[in-house]
Amino acid sequence: MMLKVFSDGASRGNPGEAGCGFVILNGEGAVLEEGCLYIGHATNNVAEYKAVLEAARRAKLMNPSEINFYLDSELIVKQMKGEYKVKNETLGLIRLELIKTIQGTKFSFNHVPREQNKLADRLANKAIDDKVMA
């Protein structure tokens, strides 16, 4: 089963209160799961990475043959593709955990305009507003 995963992180202030949101769809575009998580005080880039990581963990539980990630963070997409180096140690550790999580599954990382990522953005902000914990 191929999955499409849209994820987004939000930080009010940078760093500031932060949350992440994600939506997992099947190949036909039906929503299989959506979620959000308050992560406390973090930078926007940490929130973006944690959103992808949380989404990847949930998606892996569905035993997919392929996961296509869609983010509006061009930085993270380029870092995951190896086009940019990860200089920040915290981001590097989250990236490593993400790679371990998706290991063994075919995957891709794709940049999308913010307008195409509204649901994940809304969920990331909901996580902050409601302090949604795991």
N, CA, C and O atoms as a DFTB+ gen file, in Angstrom:
536 C
 N C O
     1  1       0.842      -1.176       0.000
     2  2       0.000       0.000       0.000
     3  2       0.887       1.240       0.000
     4  3       1.816       1.356       0.800
     5  1       0.589       2.151      -0.899
     6  2       1.301       3.417      -0.974
     7  2       0.569       4.434      -0.113
     8  3      -0.659       4.511      -0.140
     9  1       1.328       5.219       0.654
    10  2       0.738       6.253       1.506
    11  2       1.260       7.622       1.104
    12  3       2.401       7.769       0.664
    13  1       0.396       8.625       1.266
    14  2       0.790      10.022       1.113
    15  2       0.713      10.637       2.504
    16  3      -0.294      10.505       3.200
    17  1       1.777      11.304       2.896
    18  2       1.823      11.904       4.227
    19  2       2.100      13.400       4.097
    20  3       3.124      13.807       3.548
    21  1       1.192      14.196       4.599
    22  2       1.377      15.643       4.665
    23  2       1.686      15.987       6.119
    24  3       0.968      15.566       7.026
    25  1       2.748      16.750       6.338
    26  2       3.098      17.112       7.717
    27  2       3.524      18.574       7.774
    28  3       3.955      19.164       6.783
    29  1       3.387      19.131       8.967
    30  2       3.789      20.519       9.168
    31  2       4.120      20.743      10.634
    32  3       3.539      20.114      11.519
    33  1       5.043      21.628      10.875
    34  2       5.376      22.040      12.228
    35  2       5.075      23.512      12.374
    36  3       5.096      24.255      11.392
    37  1       4.797      23.942      13.589
    38  2       4.521      25.354      13.857
    39  2       5.218      25.747      15.136
    40  3       5.302      24.968      16.085
    41  1       5.721      26.976      15.147
    42  2       6.363      27.517      16.343
    43  2       5.948      28.973      16.460
    44  3       6.112      29.749      15.518
    45  1       5.415      29.339      17.606
    46  2       5.008      30.725      17.841
    47  2       6.138      31.445      18.549
    48  3       6.287      31.391      19.770
    49  1       6.918      32.114      17.737
    50  2       8.215      32.616      18.156
    51  2       9.200      31.600      17.599
    52  3       8.805      30.485      17.259
    53  1      10.433      31.951      17.501
    54  2      11.357      30.972      16.937
    55  2      12.693      31.060      17.666
    56  3      13.586      31.787      17.228
    57  1      12.844      30.329      18.775
    58  2      11.944      29.277      19.255
    59  2      10.772      29.838      20.055
    60  3      10.763      30.996      20.472
    61  1       9.787      28.969      20.247
    62  2       8.612      29.304      21.026
    63  2       7.755      28.060      21.198
    64  3       8.191      26.941      20.927
    65  1       6.528      28.280      21.652
    66  2       5.631      27.132      21.795
    67  2       5.468      26.473      20.429
    68  3       5.265      27.154      19.424
    69  1       5.558      25.157      20.400
    70  2       5.580      24.478      19.110
    71  2       4.705      23.234      19.098
    72  3       4.453      22.602      20.124
    73  1       4.256      22.914      17.893
    74  2       3.446      21.715      17.708
    75  2       3.651      21.159      16.318
    76  3       4.226      21.810      15.445
    77  1       3.178      19.960      16.130
    78  2       3.270      19.352      14.818
    79  2       1.944      18.688      14.460
    80  3       1.176      18.272      15.328
    81  1       1.706      18.604      13.164
    82  2       0.483      17.984      12.673
    83  2       0.775      17.168      11.433
    84  3       1.732      17.433      10.706
    85  1      -0.066      16.171      11.201
    86  2       0.129      15.330      10.014
    87  2      -1.182      14.712       9.575
    88  3      -2.123      14.567      10.356
    89  1      -1.215      14.354       8.306
    90  2      -2.352      13.656       7.711
    91  2      -1.787      12.526       6.862
    92  3      -0.871      12.735       6.067
    93  1      -2.336      11.331       7.035
    94  2      -1.905      10.176       6.255
    95  2      -3.069       9.767       5.356
    96  3      -4.183       9.536       5.826
    97  1      -2.789       9.683       4.049
    98  2      -3.814       9.309       3.072
    99  2      -3.382       8.047       2.336
   100  3      -2.191       7.754       2.226
   101  1      -4.361       7.309       1.838
   102  2      -3.999       6.174       0.997
   103  2      -3.756       6.678      -0.426
   104  3      -3.867       7.877      -0.684
   105  1      -3.431       5.786      -1.337
   106  2      -3.110       6.164      -2.706
   107  2      -4.248       6.822      -3.445
   108  3      -4.024       7.547      -4.414
   109  1      -5.470       6.581      -3.000
   110  2      -6.633       7.190      -3.642
   111  2      -6.990       8.538      -3.015
   112  3      -7.908       9.214      -3.478
   113  1      -6.278       8.924      -1.980
   114  2      -6.508      10.220      -1.364
   115  2      -7.450      10.208      -0.174
   116  3      -7.799      11.267       0.348
   117  1      -7.863       9.035       0.260
   118  2      -8.737       8.958       1.443
   119  2      -7.906       9.105       2.716
   120  3      -6.841       8.501       2.841
   121  1      -8.391       9.899       3.647
   122  2      -7.677      10.103       4.907
   123  2      -7.755       8.836       5.751
   124  3      -8.841       8.342       6.053
   125  1      -6.592       8.319       6.124
   126  2      -6.516       7.141       6.987
   127  2      -6.317       7.539       8.442
   128  3      -6.822       6.886       9.355
   129  1      -5.574       8.622       8.642
   130  2      -5.303       9.076      10.003
   131  2      -4.819      10.514       9.965
   132  3      -4.143      10.933       9.025
   133  1      -5.169      11.251      10.984
   134  2      -4.606      12.578      11.176
   135  2      -4.261      12.716      12.649
   136  3      -4.883      12.093      13.509
   137  1      -3.273      13.531      12.920
   138  2      -2.870      13.676      14.308
   139  2      -2.094      14.948      14.547
   140  3      -1.645      15.610      13.612
   141  1      -1.946      15.275      15.808
   142  2      -1.171      16.451      16.186
   143  2      -0.541      16.204      17.548
   144  3      -1.002      15.370      18.327
   145  1       0.519      16.948      17.813
   146  2       1.271      16.751      19.037
   147  2       1.920      18.061      19.460
   148  3       2.611      18.703      18.669
   149  1       1.697      18.455      20.708
   150  2       2.360      19.625      21.284
   151  2       3.748      19.197      21.718
   152  3       3.901      18.197      22.420
   153  1       4.771      19.953      21.302
   154  2       6.136      19.537      21.630
   155  2       6.849      20.525      22.548
   156  3       8.051      20.401      22.780
   157  1       6.109      21.512      23.072
   158  2       6.726      22.434      24.020
   159  2       7.475      23.554      23.321
   160  3       7.025      24.054      22.290
   161  1       8.616      23.952      23.873
   162  2       9.423      25.056      23.372
   163  2      10.409      24.521      22.341
   164  3      11.261      23.695      22.667
   165  1      10.300      24.985      21.101
   166  2      11.186      24.485      20.047
   167  2      11.238      25.489      18.901
   168  3      10.415      26.400      18.813
   169  1      12.217      25.302      18.029
   170  2      12.289      26.124      16.821
   171  2      11.306      25.579      15.785
   172  3      10.812      24.458      15.902
   173  1      11.043      26.385      14.790
   174  2      10.159      25.931      13.722
   175  2      10.747      24.726      12.990
   176  3      10.011      23.806      12.632
   177  1      12.058      24.719      12.763
   178  2      12.671      23.586      12.063
   179  2      12.584      22.301      12.887
   180  3      12.364      21.227      12.327
   181  1      12.751      22.394      14.188
   182  2      12.581      21.204      15.039
   183  2      11.139      20.714      14.939
   184  3      10.892      19.513      14.828
   185  1      10.192      21.644      14.977
   186  2       8.779      21.262      14.867
   187  2       8.493      20.597      13.524
   188  3       7.743      19.623      13.457
   189  1       9.082      21.116      12.471
   190  2       8.883      20.513      11.135
   191  2       9.426      19.077      11.112
   192  3       8.758      18.161      10.632
   193  1      10.632      18.897      11.631
   194  2      11.225      17.549      11.643
   195  2      10.418      16.597      12.535
   196  3      10.189      15.443      12.171
   197  1       9.999      17.080      13.683
   198  2       9.232      16.202      14.580
   199  2       7.888      15.842      13.973
   200  3       7.371      14.753      14.223
   201  1       7.314      16.738      13.176
   202  2       6.056      16.426      12.492
   203  2       6.263      15.274      11.512
   204  3       5.459      14.343      11.458
   205  1       7.330      15.341      10.750
   206  2       7.615      14.262       9.791
   207  2       7.904      12.965      10.531
   208  3       7.432      11.902      10.130
   209  1       8.679      13.048      11.614
   210  2       9.023      11.850      12.379
   211  2       7.777      11.198      12.979
   212  3       7.607       9.982      12.885
   213  1       6.919      11.990      13.584
   214  2       5.695      11.433      14.178
   215  2       4.817      10.805      13.099
   216  3       4.261       9.724      13.289
   217  1       4.701      11.488      11.975
   218  2       3.905      10.959      10.861
   219  2       4.502       9.659      10.336
   220  3       3.773       8.715      10.030
   221  1       5.826       9.610      10.232
   222  2       6.492       8.401       9.729
   223  2       6.260       7.218      10.671
   224  3       6.019       6.096      10.227
   225  1       6.336       7.485      11.970
   226  2       6.084       6.405      12.942
   227  2       4.677       5.843      12.777
   228  3       4.479       4.628      12.775
   229  1       3.705       6.739      12.637
   230  2       2.309       6.298      12.489
   231  2       2.106       5.577      11.160
   232  3       1.421       4.557      11.094
   233  1       2.706       6.117      10.109
   234  2       2.557       5.510       8.781
   235  2       3.177       4.112       8.753
   236  3       2.611       3.204       8.145
   237  1       4.322       3.927       9.396
   238  2       4.977       2.613       9.398
   239  2       4.111       1.538      10.039
   240  3       4.196       0.366       9.671
   241  1       3.284       1.931      10.989
   242  2       2.391       0.964      11.633
   243  2       1.383       0.380      10.646
   244  3       0.805      -0.678      10.896
   245  1       1.174       1.071       9.521
   246  2       0.239       0.603       8.499
   247  2       0.911      -0.333       7.491
   248  3       0.281      -0.776       6.531
   249  1       2.194      -0.630       7.718
   250  2       2.973      -1.530       6.875
   251  2       2.894      -1.161       5.388
   252  3       2.509      -1.988       4.562
   253  1       3.255       0.067       5.055
   254  2       3.158       0.502       3.654
   255  2       4.302      -0.037       2.803
   256  3       5.369      -0.368       3.321
   257  1       4.074      -0.123       1.506
   258  2       5.152      -0.483       0.583
   259  2       5.922       0.776       0.189
   260  3       7.087       0.702      -0.202
   261  1       5.270       1.919       0.294
   262  2       5.880       3.183      -0.116
   263  2       5.236       4.324       0.659
   264  3       4.027       4.326       0.888
   265  1       6.050       5.292       1.060
   266  2       5.539       6.498       1.719
   267  2       6.070       7.707       0.966
   268  3       7.278       7.862       0.787
   269  1       5.156       8.555       0.531
   270  2       5.533       9.812      -0.121
   271  2       5.187      10.947       0.825
   272  3       4.017      11.184       1.128
   273  1       6.215      11.647       1.290
   274  2       6.040      12.743       2.240
   275  2       5.906      14.061       1.475
   276  3       6.599      14.298       0.486
   277  1       5.003      14.904       1.955
   278  2       4.782      16.224       1.360
   279  2       4.880      17.258       2.474
   280  3       4.134      17.209       3.452
   281  1       5.817      18.199       2.311
   282  2       6.064      19.243       3.317
   283  2       6.142      20.597       2.632
   284  3       6.510      20.689       1.461
   285  1       5.793      21.650       3.370
   286  2       6.004      22.986       2.810
   287  2       7.338      23.570       3.264
   288  3       7.642      24.720       2.949
   289  1       8.139      22.801       3.998
   290  2       9.479      23.217       4.394
   291  2      10.477      22.728       3.346
   292  3      10.855      21.556       3.325
   293  1      10.892      23.642       2.487
   294  2      11.853      23.283       1.451
   295  2      13.185      22.853       2.069
   296  3      13.864      21.971       1.544
   297  1      13.552      23.485       3.192
   298  2      14.804      23.144       3.869
   299  2      14.833      21.666       4.250
   300  3      15.806      20.966       3.969
   301  1      13.780      21.202       4.882
   302  2      13.760      19.806       5.349
   303  2      13.726      18.844       4.163
   304  3      14.387      17.806       4.178
   305  1      12.958      19.195       3.142
   306  2      12.919      18.335       1.949
   307  2      14.319      18.220       1.355
   308  3      14.763      17.121       1.022
   309  1      15.010      19.335       1.222
   310  2      16.353      19.302       0.625
   311  2      17.357      18.582       1.539
   312  3      18.261      17.904       1.050
   313  1      17.202      18.725       2.845
   314  2      18.082      17.991       3.756
   315  2      17.805      16.489       3.670
   316  3      18.738      15.687       3.681
   317  1      16.544      16.110       3.585
   318  2      16.225      14.682       3.507
   319  2      16.679      14.079       2.183
   320  3      16.979      12.887       2.111
   321  1      16.729      14.894       1.143
   322  2      17.209      14.416      -0.159
   323  2      18.735      14.443      -0.245
   324  3      19.313      13.964      -1.221
   325  1      19.385      15.004       0.777
   326  2      20.836      15.087       0.777
   327  2      21.374      16.260      -0.019
   328  3      22.579      16.345      -0.254
   329  1      20.499      17.168      -0.439
   330  2      20.931      18.329      -1.216
   331  2      21.531      19.403      -0.317
   332  3      22.397      20.161      -0.752
   333  1      21.081      19.475       0.924
   334  2      21.636      20.398       1.916
   335  2      22.183      19.584       3.077
   336  3      21.622      18.549       3.437
   337  1      23.275      20.052       3.659
   338  2      23.817      19.438       4.868
   339  2      22.988      19.863       6.072
   340  3      22.388      20.937       6.078
   341  1      22.961      19.023       7.074
   342  2      22.299      19.365       8.333
   343  2      23.397      19.789       9.298
   344  3      24.180      18.962       9.765
   345  1      23.448      21.082       9.593
   346  2      24.508      21.604      10.442
   347  2      24.114      21.641      11.915
   348  3      24.977      21.598      12.791
   349  1      22.823      21.720      12.187
   350  2      22.328      21.803      13.560
   351  2      22.292      20.405      14.170
   352  3      21.710      19.486      13.593
   353  1      22.916      20.244      15.342
   354  2      23.014      18.918      15.964
   355  2      21.649      18.338      16.304
   356  3      21.406      17.153      16.077
   357  1      20.756      19.161      16.844
   358  2      19.418      18.670      17.215
   359  2      18.677      18.176      15.981
   360  3      18.073      17.103      16.002
   361  1      18.722      18.956      14.908
   362  2      18.053      18.540      13.676
   363  2      18.681      17.265      13.119
   364  3      17.989      16.389      12.600
   365  1      19.999      17.180      13.236
   366  2      20.700      15.995      12.753
   367  2      20.254      14.727      13.478
   368  3      20.103      13.669      12.867
   369  1      20.047      14.848      14.774
   370  2      19.605      13.686      15.559
   371  2      18.172      13.272      15.181
   372  3      17.872      12.083      15.070
   373  1      17.302      14.259      14.988
   374  2      15.922      13.938      14.595
   375  2      15.921      13.327      13.191
   376  3      15.190      12.375      12.918
   377  1      16.754      13.890      12.302
   378  2      16.839      13.370      10.934
   379  2      17.309      11.906      10.956
   380  3      16.774      11.062      10.236
   381  1      18.299      11.627      11.777
   382  2      18.800      10.253      11.881
   383  2      17.701       9.304      12.369
   384  3      17.547       8.200      11.847
   385  1      16.947       9.743      13.367
   386  2      15.840       8.923      13.871
   387  2      14.782       8.720      12.791
   388  3      14.198       7.641      12.682
   389  1      14.539       9.748      12.003
   390  2      13.581       9.639      10.903
   391  2      14.057       8.624       9.867
   392  3      13.275       7.797       9.398
   393  1      15.323       8.689       9.518
   394  2      15.870       7.742       8.539
   395  2      15.745       6.309       9.052
   396  3      15.393       5.406       8.293
   397  1      16.030       6.102      10.330
   398  2      15.890       4.762      10.913
   399  2      14.438       4.308      10.870
   400  3      14.156       3.132      10.638
   401  1      13.518       5.239      11.094
   402  2      12.091       4.896      11.121
   403  2      11.596       4.438       9.752
   404  3      10.806       3.498       9.663
   405  1      12.048       5.091       8.689
   406  2      11.534       4.764       7.363
   407  2      12.405       3.754       6.620
   408  3      12.098       3.370       5.492
   409  1      13.487       3.331       7.258
   410  2      14.380       2.357       6.643
   411  2      13.596       1.107       6.244
   412  3      12.745       0.633       6.997
   413  1      13.885       0.587       5.072
   414  2      13.219      -0.629       4.609
   415  2      11.928      -0.360       3.852
   416  3      11.287      -1.292       3.367
   417  1      11.546       0.890       3.748
   418  2      10.343       1.267       3.008
   419  2      10.754       2.241       1.914
   420  3      11.552       3.147       2.156
   421  1      10.216       2.062       0.718
   422  2      10.457       3.013      -0.356
   423  2       9.832       4.344       0.050
   424  3       8.695       4.368       0.521
   425  1      10.543       5.436      -0.120
   426  2      10.001       6.734       0.290
   427  2      10.472       7.846      -0.630
   428  3      11.435       7.682      -1.380
   429  1       9.781       8.981      -0.566
   430  2      10.200      10.199      -1.265
   431  2       9.822      11.400      -0.409
   432  3       8.899      11.330       0.403
   433  1      10.533      12.489      -0.594
   434  2      10.223      13.749       0.083
   435  2       9.958      14.799      -0.980
   436  3      10.755      14.993      -1.898
   437  1       8.821      15.473      -0.841
   438  2       8.371      16.411      -1.856
   439  2       7.982      17.743      -1.224
   440  3       7.308      17.787      -0.195
   441  1       8.418      18.823      -1.858
   442  2       8.033      20.156      -1.387
   443  2       6.709      20.546      -2.028
   444  3       6.522      20.386      -3.234
   445  1       5.790      21.062      -1.209
   446  2       4.506      21.547      -1.713
   447  2       4.294      22.974      -1.208
   448  3       4.796      23.338      -0.145
   449  1       3.558      23.774      -1.960
   450  2       3.239      25.119      -1.464
   451  2       2.399      25.027      -0.197
   452  3       1.670      24.058       0.012
   453  1       2.511      26.037       0.635
   454  2       1.779      26.085       1.906
   455  2       0.275      25.851       1.714
   456  3      -0.378      25.232       2.555
   457  1      -0.257      26.349       0.606
   458  2      -1.702      26.207       0.356
   459  2      -2.123      24.738       0.240
   460  3      -3.273      24.399       0.522
   461  1      -1.213      23.883      -0.166
   462  2      -1.538      22.461      -0.312
   463  2      -1.294      21.683       0.976
   464  3      -1.454      20.463       1.013
   465  1      -0.909      22.391       2.020
   466  2      -0.585      21.723       3.279
   467  2      -1.407      22.305       4.431
   468  3      -0.987      22.266       5.587
   469  1      -2.582      22.845       4.099
   470  2      -3.382      23.565       5.092
   471  2      -3.867      22.686       6.237
   472  3      -3.893      23.127       7.386
   473  1      -4.252      21.447       5.939
   474  2      -4.778      20.593       7.008
   475  2      -3.681      20.279       8.034
   476  3      -3.923      20.351       9.238
   477  1      -2.489      19.934       7.566
   478  2      -1.391      19.648       8.503
   479  2      -1.035      20.907       9.293
   480  3      -0.738      20.827      10.485
   481  1      -1.065      22.059       8.642
   482  2      -0.796      23.327       9.335
   483  2      -1.841      23.582      10.410
   484  3      -1.507      23.979      11.526
   485  1      -3.095      23.354      10.076
   486  2      -4.170      23.564      11.057
   487  2      -3.979      22.648      12.264
   488  3      -4.183      23.065      13.405
   489  1      -3.589      21.408      12.009
   490  2      -3.385      20.452      13.098
   491  2      -2.183      20.844      13.966
   492  3      -2.220      20.683      15.185
   493  1      -1.124      21.355      13.343
   494  2       0.045      21.801      14.110
   495  2      -0.340      22.950      15.044
   496  3       0.095      22.996      16.195
   497  1      -1.152      23.870      14.544
   498  2      -1.595      24.986      15.387
   499  2      -2.590      24.539      16.451
   500  3      -2.607      25.080      17.556
   501  1      -3.414      23.557      16.119
   502  2      -4.328      22.983      17.113
   503  2      -3.534      22.359      18.268
   504  3      -3.915      22.474      19.433
   505  1      -2.433      21.704      17.923
   506  2      -1.588      21.089      18.960
   507  2      -1.112      22.138      19.954
   508  3      -1.067      21.885      21.157
   509  1      -0.757      23.321      19.447
   510  2      -0.295      24.406      20.326
   511  2      -1.472      24.972      21.117
   512  3      -1.386      25.144      22.333
   513  1      -2.564      25.259      20.423
   514  2      -3.734      25.851      21.083
   515  2      -4.260      24.962      22.206
   516  3      -4.570      25.444      23.295
   517  1      -4.357      23.677      21.939
   518  2      -4.980      22.739      22.879
   519  2      -3.964      21.985      23.731
   520  3      -4.342      21.185      24.586
   521  1      -2.663      22.241      23.497
   522  2      -1.591      21.526      24.212
   523  2      -1.824      20.006      24.136
   524  3      -1.820      19.304      25.148
   525  1      -2.025      19.533      22.906
   526  2      -2.316      18.121      22.678
   527  2      -1.069      17.289      22.954
   528  3      -0.033      17.466      22.315
   529  1      -1.187      16.391      23.905
   530  2      -0.066      15.521      24.247
   531  2      -0.336      14.135      23.676
   532  3      -1.483      13.785      23.397
   533  1       0.716      13.354      23.505
   534  2       0.575      12.012      22.926
   535  2      -0.294      11.128      23.789
   536  3      -0.519       9.966      23.452
